[in-house]
């Protein structure tokens, strides 16, 4: 995860459920990160904790 100026803030640990071909992401208003995972043919939703 990077801030608006490109500085690294954190990462999302996907080790328990790996991504295979992430193609895009979106941020929801309630703090979730949604990743389009083309290799798994699904969307994965993660909670971003600061």
PyMOL Python script that loads the backbone (N, CA, C, O; Angstrom):
from pymol import cmd

cmd.read_pdbstr("""\
ATOM      1  N   UNK A   1       0.854  -1.157   0.000  1.00  0.00           N
ATOM      2  CA  UNK A   1       0.000   0.000   0.000  1.00  0.00           C
ATOM      3  C   UNK A   1       0.903   1.224   0.000  1.00  0.00           C
ATOM      4  O   UNK A   1       1.852   1.310   0.779  1.00  0.00           O
ATOM      5  N   UNK A   2       0.600   2.161  -0.876  1.00  0.00           N
ATOM      6  CA  UNK A   2       1.369   3.393  -0.998  1.00  0.00           C
ATOM      7  C   UNK A   2       0.450   4.584  -0.764  1.00  0.00           C
ATOM      8  O   UNK A   2      -0.756   4.497  -0.994  1.00  0.00           O
ATOM      9  N   UNK A   3       1.016   5.685  -0.310  1.00  0.00           N
ATOM     10  CA  UNK A   3       0.202   6.881  -0.146  1.00  0.00           C
ATOM     11  C   UNK A   3       0.141   7.653  -1.458  1.00  0.00           C
ATOM     12  O   UNK A   3       0.699   7.218  -2.465  1.00  0.00           O
ATOM     13  N   UNK A   4      -0.527   8.784  -1.447  1.00  0.00           N
ATOM     14  CA  UNK A   4      -0.729   9.571  -2.654  1.00  0.00           C
ATOM     15  C   UNK A   4       0.546  10.078  -3.297  1.00  0.00           C
ATOM     16  O   UNK A   4       0.558  10.356  -4.496  1.00  0.00           O
ATOM     17  N   UNK A   5       1.625  10.206  -2.529  1.00  0.00           N
ATOM     18  CA  UNK A   5       2.895  10.670  -3.091  1.00  0.00           C
ATOM     19  C   UNK A   5       3.810   9.521  -3.497  1.00  0.00           C
ATOM     20  O   UNK A   5       4.930   9.747  -3.953  1.00  0.00           O
ATOM     21  N   UNK A   6       3.331   8.282  -3.331  1.00  0.00           N
ATOM     22  CA  UNK A   6       4.110   7.119  -3.744  1.00  0.00           C
ATOM     23  C   UNK A   6       4.979   6.507  -2.663  1.00  0.00           C
ATOM     24  O   UNK A   6       5.754   5.593  -2.946  1.00  0.00           O
ATOM     25  N   UNK A   7       4.872   6.985  -1.435  1.00  0.00           N
ATOM     26  CA  UNK A   7       5.657   6.428  -0.335  1.00  0.00           C
ATOM     27  C   UNK A   7       5.014   5.139   0.175  1.00  0.00           C
ATOM     28  O   UNK A   7       3.796   5.059   0.338  1.00  0.00           O
ATOM     29  N   UNK A   8       5.848   4.138   0.423  1.00  0.00           N
ATOM     30  CA  UNK A   8       5.371   2.845   0.916  1.00  0.00           C
ATOM     31  C   UNK A   8       4.820   2.987   2.326  1.00  0.00           C
ATOM     32  O   UNK A   8       5.457   3.593   3.188  1.00  0.00           O
ATOM     33  N   UNK A   9       3.632   2.427   2.563  1.00  0.00           N
ATOM     34  CA  UNK A   9       3.022   2.451   3.890  1.00  0.00           C
ATOM     35  C   UNK A   9       2.983   1.078   4.534  1.00  0.00           C
ATOM     36  O   UNK A   9       3.349   0.927   5.699  1.00  0.00           O
ATOM     37  N   UNK A  10       2.545   0.082   3.789  1.00  0.00           N
ATOM     38  CA  UNK A  10       2.325  -1.246   4.339  1.00  0.00           C
ATOM     39  C   UNK A  10       2.115  -2.219   3.189  1.00  0.00           C
ATOM     40  O   UNK A  10       2.118  -1.821   2.025  1.00  0.00           O
ATOM     41  N   UNK A  11       1.936  -3.480   3.512  1.00  0.00           N
ATOM     42  CA  UNK A  11       1.602  -4.470   2.495  1.00  0.00           C
ATOM     43  C   UNK A  11       0.415  -5.287   2.973  1.00  0.00           C
ATOM     44  O   UNK A  11       0.091  -5.301   4.161  1.00  0.00           O
ATOM     45  N   UNK A  12      -0.225  -5.965   2.037  1.00  0.00           N
ATOM     46  CA  UNK A  12      -1.347  -6.838   2.356  1.00  0.00           C
ATOM     47  C   UNK A  12      -0.836  -8.264   2.291  1.00  0.00           C
ATOM     48  O   UNK A  12      -0.374  -8.713   1.241  1.00  0.00           O
ATOM     49  N   UNK A  13      -0.913  -8.971   3.389  1.00  0.00           N
ATOM     50  CA  UNK A  13      -0.417 -10.343   3.457  1.00  0.00           C
ATOM     51  C   UNK A  13      -1.444 -11.285   2.832  1.00  0.00           C
ATOM     52  O   UNK A  13      -2.543 -11.459   3.359  1.00  0.00           O
ATOM     53  N   UNK A  14      -1.074 -11.891   1.701  1.00  0.00           N
ATOM     54  CA  UNK A  14      -1.971 -12.819   1.005  1.00  0.00           C
ATOM     55  C   UNK A  14      -1.463 -14.255   1.075  1.00  0.00           C
ATOM     56  O   UNK A  14      -1.893 -15.099   0.289  1.00  0.00           O
ATOM     57  N   UNK A  15      -0.558 -14.541   2.002  1.00  0.00           N
ATOM     58  CA  UNK A  15       0.062 -15.867   2.075  1.00  0.00           C
ATOM     59  C   UNK A  15      -0.960 -16.982   2.299  1.00  0.00           C
ATOM     60  O   UNK A  15      -0.802 -18.070   1.746  1.00  0.00           O
ATOM     61  N   UNK A  16      -1.984 -16.743   3.080  1.00  0.00           N
ATOM     62  CA  UNK A  16      -2.974 -17.782   3.372  1.00  0.00           C
ATOM     63  C   UNK A  16      -3.880 -18.070   2.174  1.00  0.00           C
ATOM     64  O   UNK A  16      -4.429 -19.166   2.060  1.00  0.00           O
ATOM     65  N   UNK A  17      -4.036 -17.096   1.289  1.00  0.00           N
ATOM     66  CA  UNK A  17      -4.904 -17.233   0.114  1.00  0.00           C
ATOM     67  C   UNK A  17      -4.261 -16.450  -1.027  1.00  0.00           C
ATOM     68  O   UNK A  17      -4.684 -15.331  -1.316  1.00  0.00           O
ATOM     69  N   UNK A  18      -3.238 -17.021  -1.686  1.00  0.00           N
ATOM     70  CA  UNK A  18      -2.426 -16.280  -2.655  1.00  0.00           C
ATOM     71  C   UNK A  18      -3.219 -15.742  -3.844  1.00  0.00           C
ATOM     72  O   UNK A  18      -4.232 -16.306  -4.259  1.00  0.00           O
ATOM     73  N   UNK A  19      -2.720 -14.639  -4.368  1.00  0.00           N
ATOM     74  CA  UNK A  19      -3.253 -14.053  -5.592  1.00  0.00           C
ATOM     75  C   UNK A  19      -2.524 -14.672  -6.781  1.00  0.00           C
ATOM     76  O   UNK A  19      -1.309 -14.863  -6.738  1.00  0.00           O
ATOM     77  N   UNK A  20      -3.266 -14.984  -7.838  1.00  0.00           N
ATOM     78  CA  UNK A  20      -2.684 -15.524  -9.063  1.00  0.00           C
ATOM     79  C   UNK A  20      -3.147 -14.671 -10.228  1.00  0.00           C
ATOM     80  O   UNK A  20      -4.127 -15.000 -10.897  1.00  0.00           O
ATOM     81  N   UNK A  21      -2.453 -13.593 -10.466  1.00  0.00           N
ATOM     82  CA  UNK A  21      -2.791 -12.712 -11.570  1.00  0.00           C
ATOM     83  C   UNK A  21      -3.643 -11.530 -11.166  1.00  0.00           C
ATOM     84  O   UNK A  21      -4.662 -11.262 -11.802  1.00  0.00           O
ATOM     85  N   UNK A  22      -3.246 -10.803 -10.107  1.00  0.00           N
ATOM     86  CA  UNK A  22      -4.023  -9.620  -9.744  1.00  0.00           C
ATOM     87  C   UNK A  22      -4.005  -8.607 -10.881  1.00  0.00           C
ATOM     88  O   UNK A  22      -2.946  -8.307 -11.434  1.00  0.00           O
ATOM     89  N   UNK A  23      -5.171  -8.083 -11.228  1.00  0.00           N
ATOM     90  CA  UNK A  23      -5.297  -7.181 -12.369  1.00  0.00           C
ATOM     91  C   UNK A  23      -5.713  -5.774 -11.990  1.00  0.00           C
ATOM     92  O   UNK A  23      -5.533  -4.852 -12.786  1.00  0.00           O
ATOM     93  N   UNK A  24      -6.251  -5.581 -10.828  1.00  0.00           N
ATOM     94  CA  UNK A  24      -6.692  -4.254 -10.423  1.00  0.00           C
ATOM     95  C   UNK A  24      -7.194  -4.280  -9.003  1.00  0.00           C
ATOM     96  O   UNK A  24      -7.389  -5.342  -8.411  1.00  0.00           O
ATOM     97  N   UNK A  25      -7.402  -3.088  -8.462  1.00  0.00           N
ATOM     98  CA  UNK A  25      -7.920  -3.023  -7.107  1.00  0.00           C
ATOM     99  C   UNK A  25      -8.807  -1.807  -6.951  1.00  0.00           C
ATOM    100  O   UNK A  25      -8.764  -0.867  -7.744  1.00  0.00           O
ATOM    101  N   UNK A  26      -9.598  -1.854  -5.921  1.00  0.00           N
ATOM    102  CA  UNK A  26     -10.468  -0.737  -5.563  1.00  0.00           C
ATOM    103  C   UNK A  26     -10.494  -0.632  -4.048  1.00  0.00           C
ATOM    104  O   UNK A  26     -10.328  -1.624  -3.339  1.00  0.00           O
ATOM    105  N   UNK A  27     -10.701   0.570  -3.569  1.00  0.00           N
ATOM    106  CA  UNK A  27     -10.834   0.815  -2.140  1.00  0.00           C
ATOM    107  C   UNK A  27     -12.281   1.160  -1.855  1.00  0.00           C
ATOM    108  O   UNK A  27     -12.885   1.970  -2.558  1.00  0.00           O
ATOM    109  N   UNK A  28     -12.835   0.548  -0.828  1.00  0.00           N
ATOM    110  CA  UNK A  28     -14.215   0.837  -0.465  1.00  0.00           C
ATOM    111  C   UNK A  28     -14.252   1.902   0.625  1.00  0.00           C
ATOM    112  O   UNK A  28     -13.250   2.148   1.298  1.00  0.00           O
ATOM    113  N   UNK A  29     -15.393   2.521   0.793  1.00  0.00           N
ATOM    114  CA  UNK A  29     -15.525   3.591   1.785  1.00  0.00           C
ATOM    115  C   UNK A  29     -15.402   3.083   3.222  1.00  0.00           C
ATOM    116  O   UNK A  29     -15.138   3.867   4.134  1.00  0.00           O
ATOM    117  N   UNK A  30     -15.592   1.782   3.430  1.00  0.00           N
ATOM    118  CA  UNK A  30     -15.490   1.232   4.787  1.00  0.00           C
ATOM    119  C   UNK A  30     -14.143   0.572   5.073  1.00  0.00           C
ATOM    120  O   UNK A  30     -14.020  -0.185   6.036  1.00  0.00           O
ATOM    121  N   UNK A  31     -13.126   0.853   4.243  1.00  0.00           N
ATOM    122  CA  UNK A  31     -11.765   0.422   4.544  1.00  0.00           C
ATOM    123  C   UNK A  31     -11.340  -0.919   3.998  1.00  0.00           C
ATOM    124  O   UNK A  31     -10.349  -1.480   4.466  1.00  0.00           O
ATOM    125  N   UNK A  32     -12.051  -1.453   3.026  1.00  0.00           N
ATOM    126  CA  UNK A  32     -11.668  -2.720   2.411  1.00  0.00           C
ATOM    127  C   UNK A  32     -10.913  -2.475   1.104  1.00  0.00           C
ATOM    128  O   UNK A  32     -11.126  -1.474   0.421  1.00  0.00           O
ATOM    129  N   UNK A  33     -10.039  -3.402   0.780  1.00  0.00           N
ATOM    130  CA  UNK A  33      -9.331  -3.403  -0.496  1.00  0.00           C
ATOM    131  C   UNK A  33      -9.877  -4.583  -1.289  1.00  0.00           C
ATOM    132  O   UNK A  33      -9.832  -5.721  -0.821  1.00  0.00           O
ATOM    133  N   UNK A  34     -10.392  -4.319  -2.485  1.00  0.00           N
ATOM    134  CA  UNK A  34     -10.945  -5.360  -3.345  1.00  0.00           C
ATOM    135  C   UNK A  34      -9.971  -5.560  -4.499  1.00  0.00           C
ATOM    136  O   UNK A  34      -9.634  -4.608  -5.203  1.00  0.00           O
ATOM    137  N   UNK A  35      -9.517  -6.796  -4.695  1.00  0.00           N
ATOM    138  CA  UNK A  35      -8.547  -7.118  -5.737  1.00  0.00           C
ATOM    139  C   UNK A  35      -9.193  -8.052  -6.754  1.00  0.00           C
ATOM    140  O   UNK A  35      -9.777  -9.072  -6.388  1.00  0.00           O
ATOM    141  N   UNK A  36      -9.084  -7.698  -8.032  1.00  0.00           N
ATOM    142  CA  UNK A  36      -9.529  -8.585  -9.107  1.00  0.00           C
ATOM    143  C   UNK A  36      -8.407  -9.580  -9.361  1.00  0.00           C
ATOM    144  O   UNK A  36      -7.317  -9.192  -9.781  1.00  0.00           O
ATOM    145  N   UNK A  37      -8.665 -10.851  -9.111  1.00  0.00           N
ATOM    146  CA  UNK A  37      -7.666 -11.917  -9.245  1.00  0.00           C
ATOM    147  C   UNK A  37      -8.019 -12.764 -10.466  1.00  0.00           C
ATOM    148  O   UNK A  37      -8.828 -13.687 -10.372  1.00  0.00           O
ATOM    149  N   UNK A  38      -7.415 -12.452 -11.605  1.00  0.00           N
ATOM    150  CA  UNK A  38      -7.778 -13.129 -12.861  1.00  0.00           C
ATOM    151  C   UNK A  38      -7.371 -14.597 -12.875  1.00  0.00           C
ATOM    152  O   UNK A  38      -8.045 -15.408 -13.511  1.00  0.00           O
ATOM    153  N   UNK A  39      -6.300 -14.958 -12.198  1.00  0.00           N
ATOM    154  CA  UNK A  39      -5.864 -16.349 -12.171  1.00  0.00           C
ATOM    155  C   UNK A  39      -6.807 -17.256 -11.406  1.00  0.00           C
ATOM    156  O   UNK A  39      -6.957 -18.431 -11.742  1.00  0.00           O
ATOM    157  N   UNK A  40      -7.443 -16.714 -10.380  1.00  0.00           N
ATOM    158  CA  UNK A  40      -8.412 -17.473  -9.587  1.00  0.00           C
ATOM    159  C   UNK A  40      -9.850 -17.202 -10.028  1.00  0.00           C
ATOM    160  O   UNK A  40     -10.786 -17.793  -9.489  1.00  0.00           O
ATOM    161  N   UNK A  41     -10.029 -16.307 -11.009  1.00  0.00           N
ATOM    162  CA  UNK A  41     -11.356 -15.956 -11.534  1.00  0.00           C
ATOM    163  C   UNK A  41     -12.295 -15.476 -10.433  1.00  0.00           C
ATOM    164  O   UNK A  41     -13.420 -15.958 -10.303  1.00  0.00           O
ATOM    165  N   UNK A  42     -11.810 -14.514  -9.640  1.00  0.00           N
ATOM    166  CA  UNK A  42     -12.643 -14.016  -8.546  1.00  0.00           C
ATOM    167  C   UNK A  42     -12.165 -12.638  -8.097  1.00  0.00           C
ATOM    168  O   UNK A  42     -11.136 -12.135  -8.549  1.00  0.00           O
ATOM    169  N   UNK A  43     -12.932 -12.053  -7.208  1.00  0.00           N
ATOM    170  CA  UNK A  43     -12.525 -10.855  -6.492  1.00  0.00           C
ATOM    171  C   UNK A  43     -12.217 -11.278  -5.064  1.00  0.00           C
ATOM    172  O   UNK A  43     -12.926 -12.100  -4.484  1.00  0.00           O
ATOM    173  N   UNK A  44     -11.158 -10.713  -4.503  1.00  0.00           N
ATOM    174  CA  UNK A  44     -10.821 -10.995  -3.111  1.00  0.00           C
ATOM    175  C   UNK A  44     -10.906  -9.689  -2.338  1.00  0.00           C
ATOM    176  O   UNK A  44     -10.482  -8.638  -2.819  1.00  0.00           O
ATOM    177  N   UNK A  45     -11.454  -9.770  -1.142  1.00  0.00           N
ATOM    178  CA  UNK A  45     -11.674  -8.585  -0.320  1.00  0.00           C
ATOM    179  C   UNK A  45     -10.816  -8.696   0.931  1.00  0.00           C
ATOM    180  O   UNK A  45     -10.848  -9.704   1.637  1.00  0.00           O
ATOM    181  N   UNK A  46     -10.048  -7.641   1.192  1.00  0.00           N
ATOM    182  CA  UNK A  46      -9.164  -7.595   2.354  1.00  0.00           C
ATOM    183  C   UNK A  46      -9.513  -6.371   3.177  1.00  0.00           C
ATOM    184  O   UNK A  46      -9.922  -5.344   2.635  1.00  0.00           O
ATOM    185  N   UNK A  47      -9.354  -6.479   4.459  1.00  0.00           N
ATOM    186  CA  UNK A  47      -9.555  -5.346   5.365  1.00  0.00           C
ATOM    187  C   UNK A  47      -8.210  -4.681   5.558  1.00  0.00           C
ATOM    188  O   UNK A  47      -7.249  -5.326   5.978  1.00  0.00           O
ATOM    189  N   UNK A  48      -8.134  -3.392   5.255  1.00  0.00           N
ATOM    190  CA  UNK A  48      -6.890  -2.646   5.433  1.00  0.00           C
ATOM    191  C   UNK A  48      -6.852  -2.097   6.848  1.00  0.00           C
ATOM    192  O   UNK A  48      -7.713  -1.308   7.236  1.00  0.00           O
ATOM    193  N   UNK A  49      -5.863  -2.509   7.614  1.00  0.00           N
ATOM    194  CA  UNK A  49      -5.683  -2.036   8.987  1.00  0.00           C
ATOM    195  C   UNK A  49      -4.431  -1.191   9.056  1.00  0.00           C
ATOM    196  O   UNK A  49      -3.365  -1.618   8.613  1.00  0.00           O
ATOM    197  N   UNK A  50      -4.548  -0.008   9.601  1.00  0.00           N
ATOM    198  CA  UNK A  50      -3.379   0.860   9.720  1.00  0.00           C
ATOM    199  C   UNK A  50      -2.674   0.618  11.029  1.00  0.00           C
ATOM    200  O   UNK A  50      -1.661   1.259  11.312  1.00  0.00           O
TER     201      UNK A  50
END
""", "prot")
cmd.dss("prot")
cmd.show_as("cartoon", "prot")
cmd.util.cbc("prot")
cmd.orient("prot")
